[in-house]
Amino acid sequence: MSRFKISYYTLTVLGTVALFAVFIAFREDAALIGALSAAGAVAAAVFAAVAAFGSVRAAAESSASARRAREAVARNAQPRLRPSVGVEGDRLLGTVSCGSARGAVDVTIVWVPANAGPITEQRAAFEAGTGFTVDLGLPASASPRDEIEMVWLEYWDEGRVGRWHDTWRIATEAANQSTLVLSESRLTD
């Protein structure tokens, strides 16, 4: 506790004690008794306000602490979904794999090509260690950097502790023109 708070509380207690001492010493003077009684009511109101402020502050700190704990649990339960781009035959394909020890549920994946409409895939459950592939409608000779704007994922972990929104984009380095990198991952619920 800071020295300011200790001295504030000390002065408040000493003032209250002095108030009661005056009250006892001059108990025959009705006007003084009324004034001291009013001062005592004001002091009680100040104590109540300080206590209420402390309670509100403690509740806010407790809420923030609970939110941080929930986020930590959710981050620990987060599945590791990873999109990638590959060529098979004469087509450019998009694959999403769940490579963690945890699966995902209510998965929505949106591939966003630069020059075409989005390609959306949904899965009710996505088991750990599995993956699936979609045809991106692009020839094998297409440059992923030029043709794919982003991949957007929305999913829950198996225990529904947290819902995630991930955004993946093609790497900007020349050597990695078909590698997707995570640009944003948000816990939304």
Sequence and secondary structure as in RCSB ss.txt:
>XXXX:A:sequence
MSRFKISYYTLTVLGTVALFAVFIAFREDAALIGALSAAGAVAAAVFAAVAAFGSVRAAAESSASARRAREAVAR
NAQPRLRPSVGVEGDRLLGTVSCGSARGAVDVTIVWVPANAGPITEQRAAFEAGTGFTVDLGLPASASPRDEIEM
VWLEYWDEGRVGRWHDTWRIATEAANQSTLVLSESRLTD
>XXXX:A:secstr
  HHHHHHHHHHHHHHHHHHHHHHHTTT HHHHHHHHHHHHHHHHHHHHHHHHHHHHHHHHHHHHHHHHHHHHHH
HH   EEEEEEEETTEEEEEEEE SSS EEEEEEEEEESSS  EEEEEEEE TTEEEEEEEEEETTS HHHHEEE
EEEEEEETT S EEEEEEEE  SGGGTT EEEEEEEE  
